[in-house]
Amino acid sequence: MVDARGLSCPMPVVMVQNEVKKGNPNSLTVLVDAMVCVENVKRYAASQGYSVTVTEEDGEYKMELSK
């Protein structure tokens, strides 16, 4: 899991990149609290072959990345 709440871009994307480079997981959960971070992580995830499901609750976004 990548908890990037409270961080502004590009840090959430960098954190996801690091997780993907470490082990190329089949699934990964990412938490952020800004829509711009959601969009940037979604773009990166798609470029790596992941599909992304986003749920929002109380201004926080949970992204489920899966291959």
Secondary structure, 3 states (H helix, E strand, C coil): CEECCCCCCCHHHHHHHHHHHHHCCCEEEEEECCHHHHHHHHHHHHHCCCEEEEEEECCEEEEEEEC
